[in-house]
Structures are given as structure tokens and as C-alpha cells.
Amino acid sequence: MVGQGQRTKGSSRDYVYKIIKNQIMHGEISPGTKLSEKEISDKLEVSRTPVREAFLQLNQEGLLGVFPQIGTIVTKIDLKAVEEGRFVRENIEKAIVCEAANSMDEEALLQVETNLTLQEFSLEKGSYQRLFELDDEFHRLLYKGCDKLHTWEMVKRMNIQFDRLRLLRLAVNHDWKIIVSQHRRIFEAISSNDVNLAEEEIIAHLRLVDIEKDALKADNPNFFTY
């Protein structure tokens, strides 16, 4: 549950927002949990105004629902939104890896390879939280290398529910070895300018969540809405 953390730069609203969002995304606050403005303001040692503002932002992103006479509840994972987000991301990311295979320069490739080296080191050490961060950064670097960071930001906004399912899956099944090896194959296809292989690898990678979706629903039926 929400606890006091180190205050980072930025407003109190951003501070509260980042903590709560991170805990929802990583399943530390389960879907269906009721949140209290007072309880969070006390634990994070902020006034209730930034908590209220953070709640509003999270509501707009579909992570919190505000219900009269009930309160503020962490939303369930919307499987229709998951599929729509996956569809958008798969089709955009296919175009990204194709462009990367055709035009990504040596500096951009080096950044991706450095990220992969860190992934492999973190895998060896069992640093799963770090792998979460490096996984996201790997994909961001592909967009950056194609000069498409605004597209990345748009995709991330549309993929909140998809990312929730993905993070739930990884929290339950630490099969990071598969994911890191897929990242390596995507990188090698791009490095060798193999457009068709890069496209095949990114599709397989982004569809990995679908393979275990039914098992996740069976094990956590109260986490989902259909």
C-alpha cells in the first residue's frame, strides 16, 4: 500500500501521482481497492489538495474510478482497452522497427545495445524491478532512434491497460529470460537491416501477453472487466 517515499523534484501533485500510479501499475495496490484522500495525505505527508489533484489525473487515465457514496476505487483491468492498446502498439511498432532497420544510425544502435547489456546483467542478478524499467526504455529507444518520441508518448498513453496486464503477467511469471532474448533478436534484426525479420520478432514479442491472458484471468478473476 502507499507509503512515504523520497520526495522528488516537481510538485506535490506529481509526487503523489507518480507513487500511486507506480503502485497500481505494478499491482502493489490491487484492482478494486478503495483509496482514501486523508489516508494517503497522512502517509505521504502532503495536504489533501495534491492528493485530490493526483486522483483526478489518475481518473482521467482510467486507473481510478470515482463513485458517489462509494468513494475512489482502483479500476479493474479493462480487457477491451488492453486489446485496443495492443492493436495500436503492434501496428505502430511494426512500422518503427522497419524504419529502424532501414535508417537507425550507429549512435542510436549503440544506445539500444547498451540497454540490452544492462538487461542481461539485471537478468543474471535477478533484478526484476530494474528489468521493468529497462524493458520500457528499450522500446522508447527504438522510437527515439527513428525520431518518433512524440509517437512513443501517444502510444504509452493509449497502452495503460495493456501495460497493467503485461506487468501483472511479469509479476506472476518471472520469465524475463524469454523477454530479454526477444529484445536481443529484435535488435539483431534491426542491426542487420532485416526488415521482415524485425517485423516478425516485434509481433511475436507484443503478442506474448496474449498467450497467458486466460490463465491470468482464471487466477485473478476479480482484477478484470470485460
C-alpha positions as protocol buffer text, in pm:
chain_id: "A"
residue {
  index: 1
  type: MET
  ca { x: 0 y: 0 z: 0 }
}
residue {
  index: 2
  type: VAL
  ca { x: 105 y: 361 z: -41 }
}
residue {
  index: 3
  type: GLY
  ca { x: 388 y: 460 z: 188 }
}
residue {
  index: 4
  type: GLN
  ca { x: 617 y: 757 z: 230 }
}
residue {
  index: 5
  type: GLY
  ca { x: 895 y: 781 z: -28 }
}
residue {
  index: 6
  type: GLN
  ca { x: 1174 y: 1017 z: -113 }
}
residue {
  index: 7
  type: ARG
  ca { x: 1034 y: 1347 z: -244 }
}
residue {
  index: 8
  type: THR
  ca { x: 1150 y: 1408 z: -598 }
}
residue {
  index: 9
  type: LYS
  ca { x: 1167 y: 1731 z: -791 }
}
residue {
  index: 10
  type: GLY
  ca { x: 832 y: 1865 z: -903 }
}
residue {
  index: 11
  type: SER
  ca { x: 505 y: 1950 z: -742 }
}
residue {
  index: 12
  type: SER
  ca { x: 339 y: 1762 z: -458 }
}
residue {
  index: 13
  type: ARG
  ca { x: 70 y: 1655 z: -705 }
}
residue {
  index: 14
  type: ASP
  ca { x: 330 y: 1497 z: -933 }
}
residue {
  index: 15
  type: TYR
  ca { x: 493 y: 1331 z: -632 }
}
residue {
  index: 16
  type: VAL
  ca { x: 165 y: 1172 z: -520 }
}
residue {
  index: 17
  type: TYR
  ca { x: 64 y: 1086 z: -875 }
}
residue {
  index: 18
  type: LYS
  ca { x: 387 y: 903 z: -953 }
}
residue {
  index: 19
  type: ILE
  ca { x: 380 y: 698 z: -633 }
}
residue {
  index: 20
  type: ILE
  ca { x: 17 y: 589 z: -666 }
}
residue {
  index: 21
  type: LYS
  ca { x: 40 y: 521 z: -1040 }
}
residue {
  index: 22
  type: ASN
  ca { x: 354 y: 312 z: -996 }
}
residue {
  index: 23
  type: GLN
  ca { x: 191 y: 103 z: -723 }
}
residue {
  index: 24
  type: ILE
  ca { x: -127 y: 49 z: -928 }
}
residue {
  index: 25
  type: MET
  ca { x: 68 y: -44 z: -1241 }
}
residue {
  index: 26
  type: HIS
  ca { x: 284 y: -294 z: -1053 }
}
residue {
  index: 27
  type: GLY
  ca { x: -10 y: -447 z: -868 }
}
residue {
  index: 28
  type: GLU
  ca { x: 101 y: -326 z: -525 }
}
residue {
  index: 29
  type: ILE
  ca { x: -244 y: -170 z: -497 }
}
residue {
  index: 30
  type: SER
  ca { x: -489 y: -427 z: -634 }
}
residue {
  index: 31
  type: PRO
  ca { x: -783 y: -353 z: -865 }
}
residue {
  index: 32
  type: GLY
  ca { x: -1093 y: -286 z: -657 }
}
residue {
  index: 33
  type: THR
  ca { x: -902 y: -128 z: -368 }
}
residue {
  index: 34
  type: LYS
  ca { x: -1067 y: 178 z: -214 }
}
residue {
  index: 35
  type: LEU
  ca { x: -834 y: 475 z: -167 }
}
residue {
  index: 36
  type: SER
  ca { x: -874 y: 747 z: 92 }
}
residue {
  index: 37
  type: GLU
  ca { x: -751 y: 1103 z: 32 }
}
residue {
  index: 38
  type: LYS
  ca { x: -690 y: 1150 z: 405 }
}
residue {
  index: 39
  type: GLU
  ca { x: -502 y: 823 z: 447 }
}
residue {
  index: 40
  type: ILE
  ca { x: -271 y: 895 z: 154 }
}
residue {
  index: 41
  type: SER
  ca { x: -215 y: 1258 z: 252 }
}
residue {
  index: 42
  type: ASP
  ca { x: -116 y: 1140 z: 601 }
}
residue {
  index: 43
  type: LYS
  ca { x: 119 y: 868 z: 477 }
}
residue {
  index: 44
  type: LEU
  ca { x: 288 y: 1087 z: 218 }
}
residue {
  index: 45
  type: GLU
  ca { x: 287 y: 1395 z: 444 }
}
residue {
  index: 46
  type: VAL
  ca { x: 119 y: 1624 z: 193 }
}
residue {
  index: 47
  type: SER
  ca { x: -205 y: 1820 z: 208 }
}
residue {
  index: 48
  type: ARG
  ca { x: -524 y: 1671 z: 65 }
}
residue {
  index: 49
  type: THR
  ca { x: -528 y: 1911 z: -233 }
}
residue {
  index: 50
  type: PRO
  ca { x: -240 y: 1746 z: -426 }
}
residue {
  index: 51
  type: VAL
  ca { x: -387 y: 1405 z: -346 }
}
residue {
  index: 52
  type: ARG
  ca { x: -721 y: 1516 z: -490 }
}
residue {
  index: 53
  type: GLU
  ca { x: -545 y: 1653 z: -800 }
}
residue {
  index: 54
  type: ALA
  ca { x: -348 y: 1328 z: -842 }
}
residue {
  index: 55
  type: PHE
  ca { x: -671 y: 1128 z: -808 }
}
residue {
  index: 56
  type: LEU
  ca { x: -827 y: 1341 z: -1083 }
}
residue {
  index: 57
  type: GLN
  ca { x: -534 y: 1278 z: -1318 }
}
residue {
  index: 58
  type: LEU
  ca { x: -542 y: 904 z: -1249 }
}
residue {
  index: 59
  type: ASN
  ca { x: -918 y: 905 z: -1308 }
}
residue {
  index: 60
  type: GLN
  ca { x: -863 y: 1068 z: -1647 }
}
residue {
  index: 61
  type: GLU
  ca { x: -613 y: 791 z: -1731 }
}
residue {
  index: 62
  type: GLY
  ca { x: -862 y: 521 z: -1635 }
}
residue {
  index: 63
  type: LEU
  ca { x: -671 y: 395 z: -1331 }
}
residue {
  index: 64
  type: LEU
  ca { x: -911 y: 529 z: -1069 }
}
residue {
  index: 65
  type: GLY
  ca { x: -1289 y: 541 z: -1067 }
}
residue {
  index: 66
  type: VAL
  ca { x: -1476 y: 797 z: -856 }
}
residue {
  index: 67
  type: PHE
  ca { x: -1821 y: 680 z: -746 }
}
residue {
  index: 68
  type: PRO
  ca { x: -2075 y: 886 z: -546 }
}
residue {
  index: 69
  type: GLN
  ca { x: -2144 y: 742 z: -199 }
}
residue {
  index: 70
  type: ILE
  ca { x: -1877 y: 477 z: -257 }
}
residue {
  index: 71
  type: GLY
  ca { x: -1551 y: 667 z: -299 }
}
residue {
  index: 72
  type: THR
  ca { x: -1239 y: 634 z: -510 }
}
residue {
  index: 73
  type: ILE
  ca { x: -1164 y: 283 z: -632 }
}
residue {
  index: 74
  type: VAL
  ca { x: -872 y: 139 z: -829 }
}
residue {
  index: 75
  type: THR
  ca { x: -1028 y: 30 z: -1159 }
}
residue {
  index: 76
  type: LYS
  ca { x: -1014 y: -324 z: -1286 }
}
residue {
  index: 77
  type: ILE
  ca { x: -806 y: -404 z: -1594 }
}
residue {
  index: 78
  type: ASP
  ca { x: -1025 y: -337 z: -1898 }
}
residue {
  index: 79
  type: LEU
  ca { x: -962 y: -622 z: -2141 }
}
residue {
  index: 80
  type: LYS
  ca { x: -1124 y: -439 z: -2434 }
}
residue {
  index: 81
  type: ALA
  ca { x: -886 y: -147 z: -2376 }
}
residue {
  index: 82
  type: VAL
  ca { x: -598 y: -396 z: -2344 }
}
residue {
  index: 83
  type: GLU
  ca { x: -673 y: -539 z: -2688 }
}
residue {
  index: 84
  type: GLU
  ca { x: -717 y: -196 z: -2847 }
}
residue {
  index: 85
  type: GLY
  ca { x: -391 y: -76 z: -2696 }
}
residue {
  index: 86
  type: ARG
  ca { x: -209 y: -388 z: -2813 }
}
residue {
  index: 87
  type: PHE
  ca { x: -352 y: -345 z: -3164 }
}
residue {
  index: 88
  type: VAL
  ca { x: -233 y: 16 z: -3184 }
}
residue {
  index: 89
  type: ARG
  ca { x: 108 y: -59 z: -3040 }
}
residue {
  index: 90
  type: GLU
  ca { x: 170 y: -364 z: -3259 }
}
residue {
  index: 91
  type: ASN
  ca { x: 89 y: -180 z: -3579 }
}
residue {
  index: 92
  type: ILE
  ca { x: 288 y: 131 z: -3492 }
}
residue {
  index: 93
  type: GLU
  ca { x: 582 y: -66 z: -3357 }
}
residue {
  index: 94
  type: LYS
  ca { x: 597 y: -279 z: -3673 }
}
residue {
  index: 95
  type: ALA
  ca { x: 649 y: 46 z: -3864 }
}
residue {
  index: 96
  type: ILE
  ca { x: 907 y: 164 z: -3608 }
}
residue {
  index: 97
  type: VAL
  ca { x: 1127 y: -147 z: -3634 }
}
residue {
  index: 98
  type: CYS
  ca { x: 1105 y: -140 z: -4013 }
}
residue {
  index: 99
  type: GLU
  ca { x: 1220 y: 221 z: -4018 }
}
residue {
  index: 100
  type: ALA
  ca { x: 1489 y: 140 z: -3760 }
}
residue {
  index: 101
  type: ALA
  ca { x: 1620 y: -147 z: -3975 }
}
residue {
  index: 102
  type: ASN
  ca { x: 1641 y: 88 z: -4272 }
}
residue {
  index: 103
  type: SER
  ca { x: 1777 y: 404 z: -4112 }
}
residue {
  index: 104
  type: MET
  ca { x: 1884 y: 382 z: -3745 }
}
residue {
  index: 105
  type: ASP
  ca { x: 2233 y: 528 z: -3708 }
}
residue {
  index: 106
  type: GLU
  ca { x: 2529 y: 382 z: -3519 }
}
residue {
  index: 107
  type: GLU
  ca { x: 2486 y: 604 z: -3212 }
}
residue {
  index: 108
  type: ALA
  ca { x: 2120 y: 503 z: -3174 }
}
residue {
  index: 109
  type: LEU
  ca { x: 2211 y: 135 z: -3221 }
}
residue {
  index: 110
  type: LEU
  ca { x: 2480 y: 168 z: -2955 }
}
residue {
  index: 111
  type: GLN
  ca { x: 2225 y: 308 z: -2708 }
}
residue {
  index: 112
  type: VAL
  ca { x: 1994 y: 13 z: -2770 }
}
residue {
  index: 113
  type: GLU
  ca { x: 2281 y: -235 z: -2736 }
}
residue {
  index: 114
  type: THR
  ca { x: 2390 y: -73 z: -2409 }
}
residue {
  index: 115
  type: ASN
  ca { x: 2035 y: -111 z: -2281 }
}
residue {
  index: 116
  type: LEU
  ca { x: 2043 y: -480 z: -2378 }
}
residue {
  index: 117
  type: THR
  ca { x: 2370 y: -533 z: -2196 }
}
residue {
  index: 118
  type: LEU
  ca { x: 2211 y: -385 z: -1882 }
}
residue {
  index: 119
  type: GLN
  ca { x: 1907 y: -611 z: -1929 }
}
residue {
  index: 120
  type: GLU
  ca { x: 2129 y: -920 z: -1949 }
}
residue {
  index: 121
  type: PHE
  ca { x: 2324 y: -810 z: -1640 }
}
residue {
  index: 122
  type: SER
  ca { x: 1999 y: -744 z: -1447 }
}
residue {
  index: 123
  type: LEU
  ca { x: 1862 y: -1082 z: -1556 }
}
residue {
  index: 124
  type: GLU
  ca { x: 2174 y: -1251 z: -1421 }
}
residue {
  index: 125
  type: LYS
  ca { x: 2132 y: -1067 z: -1089 }
}
residue {
  index: 126
  type: GLY
  ca { x: 1756 y: -1126 z: -1068 }
}
residue {
  index: 127
  type: SER
  ca { x: 1689 y: -751 z: -1056 }
}
residue {
  index: 128
  type: TYR
  ca { x: 1330 y: -764 z: -1181 }
}
residue {
  index: 129
  type: GLN
  ca { x: 1235 y: -408 z: -1089 }
}
residue {
  index: 130
  type: ARG
  ca { x: 1530 y: -282 z: -1293 }
}
residue {
  index: 131
  type: LEU
  ca { x: 1425 y: -506 z: -1581 }
}
residue {
  index: 132
  type: PHE
  ca { x: 1080 y: -343 z: -1582 }
}
residue {
  index: 133
  type: GLU
  ca { x: 1249 y: -7 z: -1634 }
}
residue {
  index: 134
  type: LEU
  ca { x: 1495 y: -132 z: -1896 }
}
residue {
  index: 135
  type: ASP
  ca { x: 1218 y: -307 z: -2090 }
}
residue {
  index: 136
  type: ASP
  ca { x: 1026 y: 18 z: -2127 }
}
residue {
  index: 137
  type: GLU
  ca { x: 1344 y: 208 z: -2211 }
}
residue {
  index: 138
  type: PHE
  ca { x: 1438 y: -47 z: -2481 }
}
residue {
  index: 139
  type: HIS
  ca { x: 1117 y: 29 z: -2672 }
}
residue {
  index: 140
  type: ARG
  ca { x: 1149 y: 404 z: -2613 }
}
residue {
  index: 141
  type: LEU
  ca { x: 1499 y: 398 z: -2764 }
}
residue {
  index: 142
  type: LEU
  ca { x: 1365 y: 237 z: -3081 }
}
residue {
  index: 143
  type: TYR
  ca { x: 1119 y: 524 z: -3125 }
}
residue {
  index: 144
  type: LYS
  ca { x: 1388 y: 777 z: -3032 }
}
residue {
  index: 145
  type: GLY
  ca { x: 1626 y: 629 z: -3289 }
}
residue {
  index: 146
  type: CYS
  ca { x: 1360 y: 691 z: -3555 }
}
residue {
  index: 147
  type: ASP
  ca { x: 1293 y: 1045 z: -3428 }
}
residue {
  index: 148
  type: LYS
  ca { x: 944 y: 943 z: -3312 }
}
residue {
  index: 149
  type: LEU
  ca { x: 938 y: 1027 z: -2941 }
}
residue {
  index: 150
  type: HIS
  ca { x: 602 y: 1207 z: -2967 }
}
residue {
  index: 151
  type: THR
  ca { x: 460 y: 888 z: -3116 }
}
residue {
  index: 152
  type: TRP
  ca { x: 602 y: 693 z: -2820 }
}
residue {
  index: 153
  type: GLU
  ca { x: 430 y: 926 z: -2574 }
}
residue {
  index: 154
  type: MET
  ca { x: 99 y: 885 z: -2759 }
}
residue {
  index: 155
  type: VAL
  ca { x: 134 y: 505 z: -2763 }
}
residue {
  index: 156
  type: LYS
  ca { x: 213 y: 498 z: -2390 }
}
residue {
  index: 157
  type: ARG
  ca { x: -100 y: 699 z: -2310 }
}
residue {
  index: 158
  type: MET
  ca { x: -312 y: 453 z: -2508 }
}
residue {
  index: 159
  type: ASN
  ca { x: -142 y: 148 z: -2356 }
}
residue {
  index: 160
  type: ILE
  ca { x: -202 y: 197 z: -1984 }
}
residue {
  index: 161
  type: GLN
  ca { x: -439 y: -103 z: -1960 }
}
residue {
  index: 162
  type: PHE
  ca { x: -213 y: -315 z: -2184 }
}
residue {
  index: 163
  type: ASP
  ca { x: 84 y: -229 z: -1963 }
}
residue {
  index: 164
  type: ARG
  ca { x: -114 y: -322 z: -1649 }
}
residue {
  index: 165
  type: LEU
  ca { x: -181 y: -669 z: -1789 }
}
residue {
  index: 166
  type: ARG
  ca { x: 181 y: -705 z: -1900 }
}
residue {
  index: 167
  type: LEU
  ca { x: 315 y: -605 z: -1558 }
}
residue {
  index: 168
  type: LEU
  ca { x: 70 y: -838 z: -1382 }
}
residue {
  index: 169
  type: ARG
  ca { x: 191 y: -1122 z: -1601 }
}
residue {
  index: 170
  type: LEU
  ca { x: 555 y: -1047 z: -1525 }
}
residue {
  index: 171
  type: ALA
  ca { x: 485 y: -1016 z: -1153 }
}
residue {
  index: 172
  type: VAL
  ca { x: 333 y: -1365 z: -1155 }
}
residue {
  index: 173
  type: ASN
  ca { x: 570 y: -1526 z: -1408 }
}
residue {
  index: 174
  type: HIS
  ca { x: 926 y: -1403 z: -1396 }
}
residue {
  index: 175
  type: ASP
  ca { x: 1004 y: -1529 z: -1749 }
}
residue {
  index: 176
  type: TRP
  ca { x: 1236 y: -1239 z: -1820 }
}
residue {
  index: 177
  type: LYS
  ca { x: 1476 y: -1474 z: -1998 }
}
residue {
  index: 178
  type: ILE
  ca { x: 1225 y: -1504 z: -2285 }
}
residue {
  index: 179
  type: ILE
  ca { x: 1167 y: -1129 z: -2299 }
}
residue {
  index: 180
  type: VAL
  ca { x: 1534 y: -1036 z: -2295 }
}
residue {
  index: 181
  type: SER
  ca { x: 1610 y: -1293 z: -2567 }
}
residue {
  index: 182
  type: GLN
  ca { x: 1327 y: -1147 z: -2778 }
}
residue {
  index: 183
  type: HIS
  ca { x: 1474 y: -799 z: -2732 }
}
residue {
  index: 184
  type: ARG
  ca { x: 1812 y: -932 z: -2845 }
}
residue {
  index: 185
  type: ARG
  ca { x: 1659 y: -1085 z: -3161 }
}
residue {
  index: 186
  type: ILE
  ca { x: 1474 y: -761 z: -3240 }
}
residue {
  index: 187
  type: PHE
  ca { x: 1800 y: -568 z: -3205 }
}
residue {
  index: 188
  type: GLU
  ca { x: 1995 y: -814 z: -3421 }
}
residue {
  index: 189
  type: ALA
  ca { x: 1731 y: -798 z: -3696 }
}
residue {
  index: 190
  type: ILE
  ca { x: 1747 y: -419 z: -3693 }
}
residue {
  index: 191
  type: SER
  ca { x: 2129 y: -420 z: -3688 }
}
residue {
  index: 192
  type: SER
  ca { x: 2142 y: -650 z: -3989 }
}
residue {
  index: 193
  type: ASN
  ca { x: 1886 y: -434 z: -4176 }
}
residue {
  index: 194
  type: ASP
  ca { x: 1647 y: -731 z: -4197 }
}
residue {
  index: 195
  type: VAL
  ca { x: 1311 y: -555 z: -4216 }
}
residue {
  index: 196
  type: ASN
  ca { x: 1098 y: -869 z: -4246 }
}
residue {
  index: 197
  type: LEU
  ca { x: 1264 y: -1042 z: -3951 }
}
residue {
  index: 198
  type: ALA
  ca { x: 1242 y: -728 z: -3736 }
}
residue {
  index: 199
  type: GLU
  ca { x: 870 y: -710 z: -3805 }
}
residue {
  index: 200
  type: GLU
  ca { x: 818 y: -1080 z: -3724 }
}
residue {
  index: 201
  type: GLU
  ca { x: 1011 y: -1051 z: -3398 }
}
residue {
  index: 202
  type: ILE
  ca { x: 826 y: -743 z: -3271 }
}
residue {
  index: 203
  type: ILE
  ca { x: 487 y: -905 z: -3344 }
}
residue {
  index: 204
  type: ALA
  ca { x: 584 y: -1219 z: -3153 }
}
residue {
  index: 205
  type: HIS
  ca { x: 711 y: -1004 z: -2867 }
}
residue {
  index: 206
  type: LEU
  ca { x: 399 y: -789 z: -2831 }
}
residue {
  index: 207
  type: ARG
  ca { x: 167 y: -1090 z: -2856 }
}
residue {
  index: 208
  type: LEU
  ca { x: 342 y: -1272 z: -2571 }
}
residue {
  index: 209
  type: VAL
  ca { x: 91 y: -1132 z: -2320 }
}
residue {
  index: 210
  type: ASP
  ca { x: -200 y: -1289 z: -2508 }
}
residue {
  index: 211
  type: ILE
  ca { x: -55 y: -1637 z: -2459 }
}
residue {
  index: 212
  type: GLU
  ca { x: -113 y: -1626 z: -2082 }
}
residue {
  index: 213
  type: LYS
  ca { x: -410 y: -1390 z: -2065 }
}
residue {
  index: 214
  type: ASP
  ca { x: -662 y: -1667 z: -1998 }
}
residue {
  index: 215
  type: ALA
  ca { x: -451 y: -1810 z: -1716 }
}
residue {
  index: 216
  type: LEU
  ca { x: -421 y: -1465 z: -1558 }
}
residue {
  index: 217
  type: LYS
  ca { x: -799 y: -1418 z: -1577 }
}
residue {
  index: 218
  type: ALA
  ca { x: -856 y: -1760 z: -1420 }
}
residue {
  index: 219
  type: ASP
  ca { x: -613 y: -1690 z: -1135 }
}
residue {
  index: 220
  type: ASN
  ca { x: -726 y: -1329 z: -1075 }
}
residue {
  index: 221
  type: PRO
  ca { x: -1092 y: -1306 z: -1190 }
}
residue {
  index: 222
  type: ASN
  ca { x: -1165 y: -1002 z: -973 }
}
residue {
  index: 223
  type: PHE
  ca { x: -891 y: -798 z: -1141 }
}
residue {
  index: 224
  type: PHE
  ca { x: -1063 y: -774 z: -1479 }
}
residue {
  index: 225
  type: THR
  ca { x: -1360 y: -619 z: -1654 }
}
residue {
  index: 226
  type: TYR
  ca { x: -1477 y: -737 z: -1994 }
}
